Amino acid sequence: MALFSFSSNGQTSVSKVSLYDININGLDGSNIDLKTFKGKKILFVNVASKCGFTNQYKDLQELYEKYKEKLVVIGVPCNQFGNQEPGTANEIKSFCSLNYGVSFIMTQKTKVKGDEMHELYQWLTQKEKNGRKNSNVKWNFQKYLIDEKGELIDVFYSMTKPMSKKITKYL
């Protein structure tokens, strides 16, 4: 919910919701406390195991390893695009580990669009919450980069590779 305030000149301003107040669970069901990542950039990526972009797991792991002192990568499994993430939590974890050596954080399977959209993706996609811009999640492996203060930097669509200069220039 956006909070409105009025300045002395009658202008309305929108106070955005803090990313750090959002709750999301890890693949193992435990709470991921986003507050612990203050001071680091965060890259949220909705991921899927049976997608044409699935090989981006390799590049996401490389990005994470190269910049882990200042970047947190969080994979968000989602089955809303072509049913390309049908697996259970254990199947997803096993697939990512065995095939791509994934060691970055993975959340529980999450809705990233529609009526049941998770609060995290409401924040990522709605200007009234993130204070920056509106967007729609168009497909798997869409990326949202957040700065060290929890502010949205930008959105990168599936075609943008994780190691692209479009992303690494911020790191």
C-alpha positions in Angstrom: 0.0 0.0 0.0 1.4 3.4 -0.9 1.4 6.1 1.7 0.6 9.7 0.5 1.7 12.9 2.0 1.0 16.5 1.0 3.6 19.2 0.9 3.0 22.8 1.9 2.4 23.6 -1.8 -0.3 21.0 -2.2 1.7 18.5 -4.2 1.1 14.8 -3.5 4.1 12.6 -3.1 4.2 8.8 -2.9 6.2 7.0 -0.2 7.2 3.6 -1.4 7.1 0.4 0.5 10.5 -0.9 1.7 11.8 -4.0 -0.1 13.4 -5.1 3.2 9.9 -5.5 4.8 8.8 -8.2 2.3 8.8 -11.8 3.4 9.7 -14.7 1.1 10.7 -18.2 1.9 13.7 -20.2 0.6 13.5 -23.4 -1.3 13.8 -25.2 2.0 10.9 -23.3 3.5 12.9 -21.1 5.8 12.4 -17.3 5.8 14.8 -15.2 3.7 15.4 -12.0 5.6 16.0 -9.4 2.9 17.2 -6.9 5.6 20.4 -9.0 5.9 21.3 -7.8 2.4 21.4 -4.1 3.1 24.6 -2.7 1.8 24.7 -5.2 -1.2 23.0 -5.2 -4.5 20.4 -7.9 -5.1 19.5 -9.5 -8.4 16.1 -11.2 -8.4 15.6 -13.6 -11.3 12.5 -15.7 -12.0 13.9 -19.1 -13.0 12.7 -22.3 -14.6 14.3 -25.7 -15.3 12.8 -26.5 -18.6 13.1 -23.2 -20.5 15.2 -22.1 -23.5 16.9 -19.7 -21.1 17.7 -22.3 -18.4 21.4 -22.3 -19.4 21.5 -18.8 -17.8 21.8 -20.6 -14.5 25.5 -21.1 -15.4 25.9 -17.3 -16.0 24.0 -16.5 -12.9 26.3 -18.7 -10.9 29.4 -17.1 -12.5 28.0 -13.6 -11.8 27.3 -14.6 -8.2 30.8 -16.0 -7.7 32.5 -13.0 -9.3 30.6 -10.3 -7.4 29.5 -12.1 -4.2 31.2 -9.5 -2.0 28.8 -6.9 -3.2 25.9 -8.8 -4.9 23.3 -11.3 -3.8 21.6 -13.4 -6.5 18.2 -14.7 -5.7 16.6 -17.2 -8.0 12.8 -17.3 -7.9 11.4 -20.5 -9.4 8.1 -19.9 -11.2 5.9 -22.2 -13.2 3.7 -19.6 -14.8 5.3 -19.5 -18.2 4.7 -22.6 -20.3 4.7 -24.8 -17.1 8.5 -24.8 -17.4 9.1 -25.3 -13.7 6.9 -28.2 -12.7 9.4 -29.7 -10.1 9.1 -29.9 -6.4 11.5 -28.0 -4.1 13.8 -31.0 -3.9 13.7 -31.6 -7.7 14.5 -27.9 -8.3 17.4 -27.9 -5.8 18.8 -31.1 -7.2 18.5 -30.0 -10.9 20.2 -26.6 -10.2 23.0 -28.1 -8.1 23.8 -31.1 -10.4 23.5 -29.3 -13.7 24.8 -25.8 -12.9 26.5 -25.9 -9.5 24.0 -23.3 -8.2 25.0 -22.0 -4.8 23.1 -18.7 -4.7 19.8 -18.3 -2.9 16.7 -19.9 -4.3 13.2 -19.2 -3.1 10.1 -21.4 -3.0 8.2 -21.6 -6.2 6.5 -18.2 -6.5 3.8 -16.5 -8.6 5.3 -13.5 -10.4 2.2 -12.3 -12.2 -1.6 -12.4 -12.0 -4.0 -12.3 -9.1 -1.8 -14.4 -6.8 1.4 -12.4 -7.5 3.8 -12.6 -4.6 4.3 -9.4 -2.6 7.9 -9.3 -3.8 6.9 -9.2 -7.4 4.2 -6.6 -6.6 7.0 -4.4 -5.3 9.3 -5.2 -8.2 6.7 -4.4 -10.9 4.7 -1.5 -9.4 6.0 2.0 -9.4 3.7 2.9 -6.5 5.6 0.4 -4.4 9.2 0.6 -5.7 9.1 4.3 -6.4 10.9 3.9 -9.8 8.9 2.2 -12.6 6.2 -0.2 -13.6 7.0 -3.4 -15.5 5.5 -6.7 -16.3 7.2 -10.1 -16.0 7.2 -11.2 -19.6 9.0 -14.6 -19.3 11.4 -16.8 -17.3 14.8 -15.3 -16.4 13.6 -11.7 -16.2 16.0 -9.8 -13.9 15.5 -7.0 -11.4 18.5 -5.3 -10.0 18.3 -3.6 -6.6 20.9 -1.2 -5.1 22.6 -1.3 -1.7 19.8 0.8 -0.2 16.9 -1.4 -1.5 16.1 0.9 -4.4 15.2 -0.6 -7.8 17.9 0.1 -10.4 16.4 -1.5 -13.5 14.7 -4.4 -15.1 16.4 -6.7 -17.7 14.4 -9.0 -19.9 15.2 -12.6 -20.5 17.4 -11.9 -23.5 19.9 -10.0 -21.3 22.5 -12.4 -20.2 23.5 -12.2 -16.5 27.2 -11.3 -17.4 26.0 -8.6 -19.9 27.6 -5.2 -19.5 24.0 -3.9 -19.1 24.1 -5.6 -15.7 27.8 -5.7 -14.7 28.2 -1.9 -15.3 26.3 -1.5 -12.0 28.6 -3.8 -10.1 
